[in-house]
Amino acid sequence: MSELLMLSPEQMRGIEPYFPLSHGVPRVDDLSGILFVIRNGLRWRDAPAGYGPHKTIYNRFIRWNRLGVFNRILAELAARGGGSDQLMIDATHLKAHRTAASLLKRGSTPMYRAAEAD
């Protein structure tokens, strides 16, 4: 397994004002666990034990997402960013249904039928 991703103290200080206040118990760095899971495309239960219980990481993600914490952080970081010298690429992919492959067989689409008629 790869090394744990931990935010630096400077990075945490920069985004700390956007998080809800802790209720008595000092907050651990749950954000690093959340980022690790999302960055690597893992299930929450596959988060390394170094980040704490996976259920806690998941619950914090859900709670903070509902409170708009991540939206505020991203909006602030985008506003600070300034220039457009960086390019972001979406890594989303689509999965076709298994019957979609059979649509390309010869003669099954109007495009192929029109070509045969010529």
C-alpha positions as a Markdown table, in Angstrom:
| # | Residue | x | y | z |
|---|---|---|---|---|
| 1 | Met | 0.0 | 0.0 | 0.0 |
| 2 | Ser | 1.2 | 3.5 | -0.7 |
| 3 | Glu | 2.4 | 5.9 | 1.9 |
| 4 | Leu | -0.2 | 7.8 | 3.9 |
| 5 | Leu | -1.1 | 11.2 | 2.5 |
| 6 | Met | -0.9 | 13.8 | 5.2 |
| 7 | Leu | -1.5 | 17.5 | 4.8 |
| 8 | Ser | 1.2 | 19.7 | 6.1 |
| 9 | Pro | 0.6 | 22.0 | 9.1 |
| 10 | Glu | 0.6 | 25.0 | 6.8 |
| 11 | Gln | -2.0 | 23.4 | 4.5 |
| 12 | Met | -4.2 | 22.6 | 7.5 |
| 13 | Arg | -3.9 | 26.1 | 8.9 |
| 14 | Gly | -5.0 | 27.5 | 5.5 |
| 15 | Ile | -8.3 | 25.6 | 5.4 |
| 16 | Glu | -9.0 | 25.2 | 9.2 |
| 17 | Pro | -11.4 | 28.2 | 9.3 |
| 18 | Tyr | -13.8 | 26.4 | 6.9 |
| 19 | Phe | -14.4 | 23.5 | 9.2 |
| 20 | Pro | -17.0 | 23.4 | 11.9 |
| 21 | Leu | -15.8 | 23.9 | 15.5 |
| 22 | Ser | -14.8 | 20.8 | 17.4 |
| 23 | His | -17.0 | 19.9 | 20.4 |
| 24 | Gly | -14.5 | 19.3 | 23.2 |
| 25 | Val | -12.4 | 16.6 | 21.6 |
| 26 | Pro | -9.5 | 17.9 | 19.5 |
| 27 | Arg | -10.0 | 17.0 | 15.9 |
| 28 | Val | -7.6 | 14.6 | 14.3 |
| 29 | Asp | -6.6 | 15.0 | 10.6 |
| 30 | Asp | -9.6 | 13.3 | 9.1 |
| 31 | Leu | -9.3 | 15.4 | 5.9 |
| 32 | Ser | -6.1 | 13.5 | 4.9 |
| 33 | Gly | -8.0 | 10.2 | 5.1 |
| 34 | Ile | -10.8 | 11.6 | 3.1 |
| 35 | Leu | -8.4 | 12.9 | 0.4 |
| 36 | Phe | -6.5 | 9.6 | 0.3 |
| 37 | Val | -9.7 | 7.6 | -0.2 |
| 38 | Ile | -11.0 | 9.9 | -2.9 |
| 39 | Arg | -7.6 | 10.3 | -4.7 |
| 40 | Asn | -7.1 | 6.6 | -4.9 |
| 41 | Gly | -10.7 | 5.7 | -5.7 |
| 42 | Leu | -11.0 | 3.4 | -2.7 |
| 43 | Arg | -14.0 | 2.2 | -0.7 |
| 44 | Trp | -14.2 | 3.8 | 2.7 |
| 45 | Arg | -13.5 | 0.5 | 4.4 |
| 46 | Asp | -10.2 | 0.2 | 2.5 |
| 47 | Ala | -8.7 | 3.3 | 4.0 |
| 48 | Pro | -5.4 | 2.6 | 5.8 |
| 49 | Ala | -5.7 | 2.2 | 9.5 |
| 50 | Gly | -3.3 | 5.1 | 10.0 |
| 51 | Tyr | -6.2 | 7.5 | 9.3 |
| 52 | Gly | -8.4 | 6.1 | 12.0 |
| 53 | Pro | -11.6 | 4.1 | 11.8 |
| 54 | His | -13.1 | 4.1 | 8.3 |
| 55 | Lys | -16.6 | 4.8 | 9.6 |
| 56 | Thr | -15.3 | 8.0 | 11.3 |
| 57 | Ile | -13.7 | 9.2 | 8.1 |
| 58 | Tyr | -16.9 | 8.4 | 6.1 |
| 59 | Asn | -19.1 | 10.1 | 8.6 |
| 60 | Arg | -17.0 | 13.3 | 8.6 |
| 61 | Phe | -17.0 | 13.3 | 4.8 |
| 62 | Ile | -20.8 | 13.1 | 4.7 |
| 63 | Arg | -21.3 | 15.7 | 7.5 |
| 64 | Trp | -18.8 | 18.2 | 6.0 |
| 65 | Asn | -20.2 | 17.7 | 2.6 |
| 66 | Arg | -23.8 | 18.5 | 3.8 |
| 67 | Leu | -22.5 | 21.6 | 5.6 |
| 68 | Gly | -20.8 | 22.8 | 2.4 |
| 69 | Val | -17.3 | 22.7 | 3.8 |
| 70 | Phe | -15.7 | 21.4 | 0.7 |
| 71 | Asn | -17.6 | 23.8 | -1.6 |
| 72 | Arg | -16.3 | 26.7 | 0.5 |
| 73 | Ile | -12.7 | 25.4 | 0.5 |
| 74 | Leu | -12.7 | 24.9 | -3.3 |
| 75 | Ala | -14.3 | 28.3 | -3.9 |
| 76 | Glu | -11.6 | 30.0 | -1.8 |
| 77 | Leu | -8.8 | 28.0 | -3.4 |
| 78 | Ala | -10.1 | 28.8 | -6.9 |
| 79 | Ala | -10.3 | 32.5 | -6.0 |
| 80 | Arg | -6.8 | 32.6 | -4.7 |
| 81 | Gly | -5.5 | 30.7 | -7.8 |
| 82 | Gly | -5.6 | 33.6 | -10.1 |
| 83 | Gly | -4.1 | 32.6 | -13.4 |
| 84 | Ser | -5.3 | 29.9 | -15.8 |
| 85 | Asp | -1.9 | 28.3 | -16.4 |
| 86 | Gln | -3.2 | 25.0 | -15.0 |
| 87 | Leu | -5.5 | 22.5 | -16.8 |
| 88 | Met | -7.9 | 20.2 | -14.9 |
| 89 | Ile | -8.9 | 16.9 | -16.6 |
| 90 | Asp | -11.9 | 15.0 | -15.5 |
| 91 | Ala | -11.1 | 11.3 | -15.1 |
| 92 | Thr | -14.7 | 10.2 | -15.2 |
| 93 | His | -15.4 | 7.3 | -17.6 |
| 94 | Leu | -18.6 | 5.8 | -18.8 |
| 95 | Lys | -19.4 | 2.1 | -19.0 |
| 96 | Ala | -21.5 | 1.0 | -21.9 |
| 97 | His | -24.2 | -1.7 | -21.4 |
| 98 | Arg | -23.2 | -5.1 | -22.7 |
| 99 | Thr | -25.7 | -4.9 | -25.5 |
| 100 | Ala | -24.2 | -1.7 | -26.9 |
| 101 | Ala | -21.4 | -3.6 | -28.6 |
| 102 | Ser | -23.8 | -5.5 | -30.7 |
| 103 | Leu | -25.1 | -2.3 | -32.3 |
| 104 | Leu | -22.0 | -1.9 | -34.4 |
| 105 | Lys | -22.5 | -5.1 | -36.3 |
| 106 | Arg | -22.8 | -4.7 | -40.0 |
| 107 | Gly | -26.3 | -3.7 | -41.1 |
| 108 | Ser | -27.7 | -3.0 | -37.7 |
| 109 | Thr | -27.4 | 0.8 | -37.8 |
| 110 | Pro | -29.0 | 3.2 | -40.4 |
| 111 | Met | -25.6 | 4.5 | -41.3 |
| 112 | Tyr | -24.4 | 1.1 | -42.6 |
| 113 | Arg | -27.6 | 0.4 | -44.4 |
| 114 | Ala | -27.4 | 3.8 | -46.2 |
| 115 | Ala | -23.8 | 3.1 | -47.3 |
| 116 | Glu | -24.8 | -0.4 | -48.6 |
| 117 | Ala | -27.7 | 1.1 | -50.7 |
| 118 | Asp | -25.3 | 3.4 | -52.6 |
